[in-house]
Amino acid sequence: MRILYGVQATGQGHISRARAMARAFRGLDIEVDWLFTGRPCERLFDMEPFGSFQHRRGLTFATRAGGISYLNTVVGNNLFQFLRDARSLNLDAYDAIVTDFEPVSAWAGRLAGIRTIGIGHQYAFGDTTPTSGGNALSRFIMRHFAPVDVPLGLHWHPYAGNVLPPILDLPDLPRAQADHVLVYLPFEDQAEVTRWLQQFPQQRFRQYAAGLDECERGNVLLHPTSINAFKHDLASSRGVICNSGFELISECLQWRKPVLTKPLAGQMEQLSNARALLQLDYARVIHSLCGDALAQWLATTPAPPVVHYGRVHEVLARWLASGAQEAPAALAQRLWPQYAKSALPKRADSALQALSAPAS
C-alpha cells in the first residue's frame, strides 16, 4: 500500500496531526509520501518526521487583526497556479490519496479518479454538528475546498457516524502545574496581546508566536514558535489562552488544562468550535482581548472537563495500511468510549439535541 498524504500547513494543528500519523506508520506495511501546502516552505519547521516531503503553494486564508481578510485572501492566492499544481501532480505510484483538508492532493485525486480519503476536523461538519458564523460562501468553501470520497471527521463529541475523536500529538511529559499561563494567539497583533497580558502583573504568561524574539516584557515571557519548548510549557501550564483551532484545544482537554479561547473573527470553523465548546462546557469563550474577561477567568478558572481520547492515530494508520476497507461508522464505534454521551452536562446535551441544522 502506498499513499500520498496531503497536509494543509497554514496552521500548526494539521501538522501536529501529521506528526502523530507519521509515528504511527512506522513499522507498518505502508509507504507514505507527504505533501504540504498553504505556507511557504522556508517557514515550515521541525519537519524531520516527514523525510523528503513535497511542497506546493496551495491555497490559504489571509488574516488581519484577529479576523479573516477576504480581500487579501483573494489577492494573495493564485488560483491558476493551484490548478496547475493539482493537474501536474504525479499520482501514478499511489493506491490512494489521504488529505487533511489539503486542496492540491484532494483535487488531484478527484481529477485522476483515485480514491481520496479525508482525515481532519473539517470533515466533521455535517447537519448534526454545531456550527456558527456560516454563510453561503463559507459553506461552499467547506464542501469544495478539499473534496474527498471517504470523509473521516475529527471532533470532541460523536456528532455523526463518520466522526472520530481527535488525533493527538502529545509527548510523554510530566504535568506538574507551574504558575504560568500559556498564550498562543498567532492571528492577533502580538504587541496588542502583550499589552493585554501586562494588565495583570501578578500573573506570569508565556506568549508564543512566529516572529517573536525570546525576551521578557515584565510578567510576559515571549517565545518564537518551537515544538519542544511549547509542549513543555503546555504540560506545566495552569491554563491556556488560544484561538479556537481544533488541535491545541484537543491537547488541552486531554491534559486537563483550562482554556480561554477567542475564535478568529469571520472564520466559520473557529466560531463553530467555540459554539461546541460552550455547549459541551469545555472552555470559556471571548470575542475580543477584553481585560475584564481575562480578569474573571484568572480569578475563577473553572476545573477542566474529564475526557480521555484514545490512540486514534494508531488505529487509523493500521486501517490505512490494511487497505482502508472498514466503514467509518465501524471505526467510530470502536474509538469512542462508552461514556462519551453520558458524560455531557445536561444543558449541553439538550442544546445538542436542538441542533437539527447548522446555524446561519
C-alpha positions as a Markdown table, in Angstrom:
| # | Residue | x | y | z |
|---|---|---|---|---|
| 1 | Met | 0.0 | 0.0 | 0.0 |
| 2 | Arg | 1.4 | 3.4 | -1.0 |
| 3 | Ile | -0.4 | 6.7 | -0.3 |
| 4 | Leu | 0.2 | 10.4 | -0.8 |
| 5 | Tyr | -0.7 | 12.2 | 2.4 |
| 6 | Gly | -1.6 | 15.9 | 1.8 |
| 7 | Val | -1.4 | 18.3 | 4.8 |
| 8 | Gln | -2.8 | 21.9 | 4.9 |
| 9 | Ala | 0.1 | 23.7 | 6.6 |
| 10 | Thr | -1.5 | 27.1 | 7.2 |
| 11 | Gly | -1.9 | 26.3 | 10.9 |
| 12 | Gln | 0.1 | 24.1 | 13.2 |
| 13 | Gly | -2.8 | 21.8 | 14.0 |
| 14 | His | -2.8 | 20.0 | 10.7 |
| 15 | Ile | 1.0 | 19.4 | 11.0 |
| 16 | Ser | 0.6 | 18.2 | 14.6 |
| 17 | Arg | -1.8 | 15.6 | 13.5 |
| 18 | Ala | 0.5 | 14.6 | 10.6 |
| 19 | Arg | 3.4 | 14.1 | 13.1 |
| 20 | Ala | 1.3 | 11.7 | 15.1 |
| 21 | Met | 0.3 | 9.8 | 12.0 |
| 22 | Ala | 3.9 | 9.7 | 10.8 |
| 23 | Arg | 4.9 | 8.0 | 14.1 |
| 24 | Ala | 2.0 | 5.5 | 13.8 |
| 25 | Phe | 3.0 | 4.5 | 10.3 |
| 26 | Arg | 6.4 | 3.3 | 11.4 |
| 27 | Gly | 6.8 | -0.5 | 11.2 |
| 28 | Leu | 3.6 | -0.9 | 9.1 |
| 29 | Asp | 3.4 | -2.3 | 5.6 |
| 30 | Ile | 2.7 | 1.0 | 4.0 |
| 31 | Glu | 4.7 | 3.6 | 2.1 |
| 32 | Val | 3.8 | 7.3 | 2.7 |
| 33 | Asp | 4.8 | 10.3 | 0.8 |
| 34 | Trp | 4.0 | 13.7 | 2.3 |
| 35 | Leu | 2.8 | 16.9 | 0.6 |
| 36 | Phe | 2.5 | 20.2 | 2.4 |
| 37 | Thr | 0.8 | 23.3 | 1.1 |
| 38 | Gly | -0.6 | 26.6 | 2.4 |
| 39 | Arg | 2.6 | 28.0 | 3.9 |
| 40 | Pro | 6.0 | 29.0 | 2.3 |
| 41 | Cys | 8.4 | 26.1 | 2.6 |
| 42 | Glu | 11.0 | 28.2 | 4.3 |
| 43 | Arg | 8.5 | 28.9 | 7.2 |
| 44 | Leu | 8.0 | 25.2 | 7.9 |
| 45 | Phe | 9.9 | 23.9 | 11.0 |
| 46 | Asp | 10.5 | 20.7 | 12.8 |
| 47 | Met | 9.7 | 18.7 | 9.7 |
| 48 | Glu | 12.1 | 15.8 | 10.3 |
| 49 | Pro | 9.4 | 13.2 | 10.8 |
| 50 | Phe | 8.3 | 13.6 | 7.1 |
| 51 | Gly | 11.6 | 12.9 | 5.4 |
| 52 | Ser | 11.9 | 14.3 | 1.9 |
| 53 | Phe | 8.4 | 15.8 | 1.6 |
| 54 | Gln | 6.8 | 17.6 | -1.3 |
| 55 | His | 5.7 | 21.2 | -1.2 |
| 56 | Arg | 3.3 | 23.2 | -3.3 |
| 57 | Arg | 1.9 | 26.7 | -2.8 |
| 58 | Gly | -1.7 | 25.6 | -2.4 |
| 59 | Leu | -4.5 | 27.9 | -1.0 |
| 60 | Thr | -4.8 | 29.7 | 2.3 |
| 61 | Phe | -6.8 | 32.3 | 4.1 |
| 62 | Ala | -5.3 | 35.7 | 4.9 |
| 63 | Thr | -5.8 | 37.1 | 8.3 |
| 64 | Arg | -5.6 | 40.6 | 9.7 |
| 65 | Ala | -6.0 | 41.8 | 13.3 |
| 66 | Gly | -7.6 | 38.6 | 14.5 |
| 67 | Gly | -10.0 | 38.1 | 11.6 |
| 68 | Ile | -10.3 | 36.7 | 8.1 |
| 69 | Ser | -9.5 | 39.3 | 5.4 |
| 70 | Tyr | -11.4 | 38.2 | 2.3 |
| 71 | Leu | -9.8 | 40.8 | 0.1 |
| 72 | Asn | -6.3 | 39.8 | 1.0 |
| 73 | Thr | -7.4 | 36.1 | 0.6 |
| 74 | Val | -8.5 | 36.8 | -3.0 |
| 75 | Val | -5.4 | 38.8 | -3.8 |
| 76 | Gly | -2.9 | 36.5 | -2.1 |
| 77 | Asn | -4.0 | 33.2 | -3.7 |
| 78 | Asn | -3.1 | 32.2 | -7.2 |
| 79 | Leu | -5.9 | 30.0 | -8.5 |
| 80 | Phe | -4.2 | 29.3 | -11.8 |
| 81 | Gln | -1.1 | 28.1 | -10.1 |
| 82 | Phe | -3.2 | 25.9 | -7.8 |
| 83 | Leu | -5.0 | 24.3 | -10.8 |
| 84 | Arg | -1.6 | 23.7 | -12.5 |
| 85 | Asp | -0.3 | 22.1 | -9.3 |
| 86 | Ala | -3.3 | 19.8 | -9.0 |
| 87 | Arg | -3.2 | 18.7 | -12.6 |
| 88 | Ser | 0.5 | 18.2 | -12.7 |
| 89 | Leu | 0.8 | 16.1 | -9.5 |
| 90 | Asn | 2.1 | 12.7 | -10.5 |
| 91 | Leu | -0.2 | 10.1 | -8.8 |
| 92 | Asp | 0.8 | 7.0 | -10.8 |
| 93 | Ala | 2.5 | 5.3 | -7.9 |
| 94 | Tyr | -0.3 | 5.7 | -5.4 |
| 95 | Asp | -3.1 | 3.3 | -4.3 |
| 96 | Ala | -4.9 | 6.1 | -2.5 |
| 97 | Ile | -4.7 | 9.8 | -1.5 |
| 98 | Val | -5.2 | 10.9 | 2.1 |
| 99 | Thr | -5.8 | 14.6 | 2.8 |
| 100 | Asp | -6.0 | 16.7 | 5.9 |
| 101 | Phe | -8.1 | 19.4 | 4.2 |
| 102 | Glu | -5.3 | 19.9 | 1.8 |
| 103 | Pro | -6.7 | 21.0 | -1.6 |
| 104 | Val | -3.9 | 20.2 | -4.1 |
| 105 | Ser | -3.9 | 16.4 | -3.2 |
| 106 | Ala | -7.7 | 16.3 | -2.9 |
| 107 | Trp | -8.4 | 17.9 | -6.3 |
| 108 | Ala | -5.5 | 15.9 | -7.9 |
| 109 | Gly | -7.1 | 12.7 | -6.7 |
| 110 | Arg | -10.5 | 13.7 | -7.9 |
| 111 | Leu | -9.3 | 14.7 | -11.3 |
| 112 | Ala | -7.3 | 11.4 | -11.6 |
| 113 | Gly | -10.1 | 9.2 | -10.3 |
| 114 | Ile | -8.0 | 7.9 | -7.4 |
| 115 | Arg | -9.8 | 7.1 | -4.1 |
| 116 | Thr | -9.3 | 10.0 | -1.8 |
| 117 | Ile | -9.8 | 9.8 | 2.0 |
| 118 | Gly | -10.2 | 12.9 | 4.1 |
| 119 | Ile | -9.0 | 12.8 | 7.7 |
| 120 | Gly | -9.4 | 16.1 | 9.5 |
| 121 | His | -11.6 | 18.3 | 11.7 |
| 122 | Gln | -13.3 | 20.0 | 8.7 |
| 123 | Tyr | -14.8 | 16.7 | 7.6 |
| 124 | Ala | -16.8 | 16.5 | 10.9 |
| 125 | Phe | -19.1 | 19.4 | 9.9 |
| 126 | Gly | -22.5 | 18.0 | 8.9 |
| 127 | Asp | -26.1 | 18.6 | 9.7 |
| 128 | Thr | -25.8 | 17.5 | 13.4 |
| 129 | Thr | -22.5 | 19.3 | 14.2 |
| 130 | Pro | -22.7 | 22.7 | 16.0 |
| 131 | Thr | -22.0 | 25.4 | 13.5 |
| 132 | Ser | -21.8 | 29.2 | 13.8 |
| 133 | Gly | -20.9 | 32.1 | 11.6 |
| 134 | Gly | -21.8 | 30.2 | 8.4 |
| 135 | Asn | -22.9 | 31.8 | 5.2 |
| 136 | Ala | -23.2 | 30.7 | 1.6 |
| 137 | Leu | -19.5 | 31.4 | 0.9 |
| 138 | Ser | -18.2 | 29.6 | 3.9 |
| 139 | Arg | -20.4 | 26.5 | 3.4 |
| 140 | Phe | -19.4 | 26.4 | -0.3 |
| 141 | Ile | -15.7 | 26.5 | 0.8 |
| 142 | Met | -16.2 | 23.8 | 3.4 |
| 143 | Arg | -17.7 | 21.5 | 0.8 |
| 144 | His | -15.4 | 22.1 | -2.1 |
| 145 | Phe | -12.0 | 23.3 | -0.7 |
| 146 | Ala | -10.7 | 19.7 | -0.4 |
| 147 | Pro | -13.4 | 17.2 | -1.6 |
| 148 | Val | -13.0 | 13.5 | -0.8 |
| 149 | Asp | -14.6 | 10.2 | -1.4 |
| 150 | Val | -14.4 | 9.0 | 2.2 |
| 151 | Pro | -14.7 | 11.7 | 4.8 |
| 152 | Leu | -13.4 | 10.9 | 8.3 |
| 153 | Gly | -14.1 | 13.8 | 10.6 |
| 154 | Leu | -12.5 | 14.6 | 14.0 |
| 155 | His | -14.3 | 16.3 | 16.8 |
| 156 | Trp | -14.8 | 16.4 | 20.6 |
| 157 | His | -18.1 | 14.5 | 20.5 |
| 158 | Pro | -19.5 | 11.8 | 18.2 |
| 159 | Tyr | -21.9 | 14.2 | 16.3 |
| 160 | Ala | -22.2 | 11.8 | 13.3 |
| 161 | Gly | -21.3 | 8.3 | 12.3 |
| 162 | Asn | -18.2 | 9.4 | 10.4 |
| 163 | Val | -16.8 | 11.5 | 13.3 |
| 164 | Leu | -13.8 | 10.1 | 15.3 |
| 165 | Pro | -12.1 | 11.5 | 18.4 |
| 166 | Pro | -9.1 | 13.9 | 18.0 |
| 167 | Ile | -5.7 | 12.7 | 16.8 |
| 168 | Leu | -3.2 | 13.9 | 19.5 |
| 169 | Asp | 0.5 | 14.7 | 19.2 |
| 170 | Leu | 1.4 | 14.7 | 22.9 |
| 171 | Pro | 4.8 | 13.6 | 24.2 |
| 172 | Asp | 5.2 | 11.7 | 27.5 |
| 173 | Leu | 5.9 | 14.7 | 29.8 |
| 174 | Pro | 5.4 | 15.3 | 33.5 |
| 175 | Arg | 2.4 | 17.6 | 34.1 |
| 176 | Ala | 3.2 | 19.2 | 37.5 |
| 177 | Gln | 1.5 | 22.5 | 37.4 |
| 178 | Ala | 3.7 | 25.6 | 37.4 |
| 179 | Asp | 2.4 | 29.2 | 37.8 |
| 180 | His | 2.4 | 30.4 | 34.1 |
| 181 | Val | -0.5 | 30.6 | 31.6 |
| 182 | Leu | 0.4 | 29.6 | 28.1 |
| 183 | Val | -0.7 | 32.1 | 25.4 |
| 184 | Tyr | -0.9 | 31.2 | 21.7 |
| 185 | Leu | -2.9 | 33.7 | 19.6 |
| 186 | Pro | -1.0 | 33.6 | 16.3 |
| 187 | Phe | -3.6 | 35.5 | 14.3 |
| 188 | Glu | -3.6 | 38.5 | 16.6 |
| 189 | Asp | -1.4 | 41.6 | 16.8 |
| 190 | Gln | 1.3 | 40.3 | 19.1 |
| 191 | Ala | 2.1 | 43.7 | 20.6 |
| 192 | Glu | -1.5 | 44.1 | 21.4 |
| 193 | Val | -1.6 | 40.7 | 23.1 |
| 194 | Thr | 1.4 | 41.5 | 25.2 |
| 195 | Arg | -0.2 | 44.8 | 26.4 |
| 196 | Trp | -3.4 | 42.9 | 27.2 |
| 197 | Leu | -1.4 | 40.4 | 29.4 |
| 198 | Gln | 0.6 | 43.1 | 31.1 |
| 199 | Gln | -2.6 | 44.4 | 32.7 |
| 200 | Phe | -2.2 | 41.5 | 35.1 |
| 201 | Pro | 1.3 | 41.8 | 36.6 |
| 202 | Gln | 0.6 | 39.3 | 39.3 |
| 203 | Gln | 0.2 | 36.5 | 36.7 |
| 204 | Arg | 3.1 | 35.0 | 34.6 |
| 205 | Phe | 2.4 | 34.5 | 30.9 |
| 206 | Arg | 4.3 | 32.7 | 28.2 |
| 207 | Gln | 3.4 | 34.1 | 24.8 |
| 208 | Tyr | 4.2 | 32.1 | 21.7 |
| 209 | Ala | 4.0 | 33.3 | 18.0 |
| 210 | Ala | 6.1 | 33.1 | 14.8 |
| 211 | Gly | 8.5 | 36.0 | 14.5 |
| 212 | Leu | 8.8 | 36.8 | 18.2 |
| 213 | Asp | 12.2 | 37.2 | 19.7 |
| 214 | Glu | 12.7 | 35.4 | 23.0 |
| 215 | Cys | 12.7 | 38.1 | 25.7 |
| 216 | Glu | 10.9 | 39.2 | 28.9 |
| 217 | Arg | 8.4 | 42.1 | 29.0 |
| 218 | Gly | 7.5 | 42.4 | 32.7 |
| 219 | Asn | 5.3 | 39.5 | 33.5 |
| 220 | Val | 5.2 | 38.2 | 29.9 |
| 221 | Leu | 7.9 | 35.9 | 28.5 |
| 222 | Leu | 7.9 | 35.9 | 24.7 |
| 223 | His | 8.9 | 32.9 | 22.7 |
| 224 | Pro | 9.3 | 32.2 | 19.0 |
| 225 | Thr | 7.5 | 29.1 | 17.8 |
| 226 | Ser | 9.2 | 25.8 | 18.9 |
| 227 | Ile | 7.5 | 22.5 | 19.2 |
| 228 | Asn | 9.6 | 21.1 | 22.1 |
| 229 | Ala | 9.5 | 24.2 | 24.2 |
| 230 | Phe | 5.8 | 24.8 | 23.5 |
| 231 | Lys | 4.8 | 21.3 | 24.6 |
| 232 | His | 6.9 | 21.5 | 27.8 |
| 233 | Asp | 5.2 | 24.8 | 28.7 |
| 234 | Leu | 1.8 | 23.4 | 27.8 |
| 235 | Ala | 2.4 | 20.4 | 30.1 |
| 236 | Ser | 3.3 | 22.6 | 33.1 |
| 237 | Ser | 0.8 | 25.4 | 32.5 |
| 238 | Arg | -2.0 | 26.3 | 34.8 |
| 239 | Gly | -4.2 | 27.2 | 31.8 |
| 240 | Val | -4.1 | 28.1 | 28.2 |
| 241 | Ile | -5.3 | 31.2 | 26.2 |
| 242 | Cys | -5.6 | 30.5 | 22.5 |
| 243 | Asn | -7.7 | 30.9 | 19.3 |
| 244 | Ser | -10.4 | 28.3 | 18.6 |
| 245 | Gly | -8.4 | 26.0 | 16.4 |
| 246 | Phe | -9.2 | 22.3 | 17.0 |
| 247 | Glu | -5.8 | 20.6 | 17.7 |
| 248 | Leu | -4.4 | 22.7 | 20.5 |
| 249 | Ile | -7.7 | 22.7 | 22.4 |
| 250 | Ser | -7.9 | 18.9 | 22.0 |
| 251 | Glu | -4.4 | 18.6 | 23.6 |
| 252 | Cys | -5.6 | 20.9 | 26.4 |
| 253 | Leu | -8.6 | 18.7 | 27.0 |
| 254 | Gln | -6.5 | 15.5 | 27.1 |
| 255 | Trp | -4.1 | 17.1 | 29.5 |
| 256 | Arg | -6.8 | 18.7 | 31.6 |
| 257 | Lys | -5.8 | 22.3 | 31.0 |
| 258 | Pro | -8.4 | 25.1 | 31.5 |
| 259 | Val | -9.0 | 27.0 | 28.2 |
| 260 | Leu | -9.9 | 30.6 | 27.5 |
| 261 | Thr | -10.5 | 30.8 | 23.7 |
| 262 | Lys | -11.0 | 33.6 | 21.2 |
| 263 | Pro | -12.4 | 32.4 | 17.8 |
| 264 | Leu | -10.9 | 34.0 | 14.7 |
| 265 | Ala | -13.5 | 36.6 | 13.6 |
| 266 | Gly | -15.3 | 35.6 | 10.3 |
| 267 | Gln | -13.9 | 32.1 | 10.3 |
| 268 | Met | -16.7 | 29.5 | 10.4 |
| 269 | Glu | -14.6 | 26.6 | 11.7 |
| 270 | Gln | -13.3 | 28.5 | 14.7 |
| 271 | Leu | -16.7 | 30.1 | 15.5 |
| 272 | Ser | -18.3 | 26.7 | 15.3 |
| 273 | Asn | -15.6 | 25.2 | 17.6 |
| 274 | Ala | -16.3 | 28.0 | 20.1 |
| 275 | Arg | -20.0 | 27.1 | 20.0 |
| 276 | Ala | -19.3 | 23.4 | 20.5 |
| 277 | Leu | -17.0 | 24.2 | 23.5 |
| 278 | Leu | -19.7 | 26.3 | 25.1 |
| 279 | Gln | -22.3 | 23.6 | 24.6 |
| 280 | Leu | -20.0 | 20.9 | 25.9 |
| 281 | Asp | -19.0 | 23.1 | 28.8 |
| 282 | Tyr | -15.3 | 22.5 | 27.9 |
| 283 | Ala | -14.0 | 26.1 | 27.7 |
| 284 | Arg | -14.8 | 29.8 | 28.2 |
| 285 | Val | -15.1 | 31.9 | 25.1 |
| 286 | Ile | -14.3 | 35.6 | 24.5 |
| 287 | His | -14.6 | 37.6 | 21.2 |
| 288 | Ser | -12.1 | 40.4 | 22.0 |
| 289 | Leu | -9.0 | 41.0 | 24.1 |
| 290 | Cys | -11.1 | 42.2 | 27.0 |
| 291 | Gly | -9.4 | 42.9 | 30.3 |
| 292 | Asp | -12.5 | 42.2 | 32.3 |
| 293 | Ala | -13.0 | 38.8 | 30.7 |
| 294 | Leu | -9.4 | 37.8 | 31.4 |
| 295 | Ala | -9.6 | 39.1 | 35.0 |
| 296 | Gln | -12.7 | 36.9 | 35.6 |
| 297 | Trp | -11.1 | 33.8 | 34.0 |
| 298 | Leu | -7.9 | 34.2 | 36.1 |
| 299 | Ala | -9.9 | 34.7 | 39.3 |
| 300 | Thr | -12.4 | 31.9 | 38.7 |
| 301 | Thr | -10.6 | 29.4 | 36.4 |
| 302 | Pro | -13.0 | 26.5 | 36.1 |
| 303 | Ala | -11.9 | 22.9 | 36.6 |
| 304 | Pro | -11.2 | 21.3 | 33.2 |
| 305 | Pro | -13.5 | 18.5 | 32.0 |
| 306 | Val | -12.5 | 14.9 | 32.5 |
| 307 | Val | -12.1 | 13.5 | 29.0 |
| 308 | His | -9.8 | 10.9 | 27.5 |
| 309 | Tyr | -9.2 | 10.3 | 23.8 |
| 310 | Gly | -7.6 | 7.1 | 22.8 |
| 311 | Arg | -4.7 | 6.4 | 20.3 |
| 312 | Val | -6.7 | 7.3 | 17.2 |
| 313 | His | -3.6 | 7.8 | 15.1 |
| 314 | Glu | -2.6 | 4.2 | 15.6 |
| 315 | Val | -6.0 | 2.8 | 14.7 |
| 316 | Leu | -6.1 | 4.9 | 11.6 |
| 317 | Ala | -2.6 | 4.0 | 10.5 |
| 318 | Arg | -3.4 | 0.3 | 10.7 |
| 319 | Trp | -6.7 | 0.9 | 8.9 |
| 320 | Leu | -4.9 | 2.7 | 6.0 |
| 321 | Ala | -2.2 | 0.0 | 5.9 |
| 322 | Ser | -4.8 | -2.7 | 5.6 |
| 323 | Gly | -6.5 | -1.0 | 2.6 |
| 324 | Ala | -9.0 | 1.3 | 4.4 |
| 325 | Gln | -11.9 | -1.1 | 3.9 |
| 326 | Glu | -13.6 | -0.9 | 7.3 |
| 327 | Ala | -16.6 | 1.6 | 7.3 |
| 328 | Pro | -16.1 | 4.9 | 9.0 |
| 329 | Ala | -19.1 | 4.1 | 11.3 |
| 330 | Ala | -17.4 | 1.0 | 12.5 |
| 331 | Leu | -14.2 | 2.9 | 13.3 |
| 332 | Ala | -16.2 | 5.5 | 15.2 |
| 333 | Gln | -17.9 | 2.8 | 17.2 |
| 334 | Arg | -14.6 | 1.3 | 18.2 |
| 335 | Leu | -12.9 | 4.6 | 19.1 |
| 336 | Trp | -15.5 | 6.5 | 21.1 |
| 337 | Pro | -15.5 | 5.5 | 24.8 |
| 338 | Gln | -18.9 | 4.4 | 26.2 |
| 339 | Tyr | -19.1 | 7.4 | 28.5 |
| 340 | Ala | -18.8 | 9.9 | 25.6 |
| 341 | Lys | -22.5 | 10.9 | 25.6 |
| 342 | Ser | -23.5 | 10.2 | 29.2 |
| 343 | Ala | -20.6 | 12.5 | 30.4 |
| 344 | Leu | -22.1 | 15.6 | 28.8 |
| 345 | Pro | -23.6 | 18.2 | 31.1 |
| 346 | Lys | -27.4 | 18.1 | 30.8 |
| 347 | Arg | -27.7 | 21.6 | 29.5 |
| 348 | Ala | -25.2 | 20.8 | 26.7 |
| 349 | Asp | -26.9 | 17.5 | 25.9 |
| 350 | Ser | -30.3 | 19.3 | 25.4 |
| 351 | Ala | -28.6 | 22.0 | 23.3 |
| 352 | Leu | -27.1 | 19.4 | 21.0 |
| 353 | Gln | -30.5 | 17.7 | 20.6 |
| 354 | Ala | -31.9 | 21.0 | 19.4 |
| 355 | Leu | -29.3 | 21.3 | 16.6 |
| 356 | Ser | -31.3 | 19.9 | 13.6 |
| 357 | Ala | -29.5 | 22.1 | 11.1 |
| 358 | Pro | -26.4 | 24.3 | 11.1 |
| 359 | Ala | -26.7 | 27.9 | 12.4 |
| 360 | Ser | -26.7 | 30.6 | 9.8 |
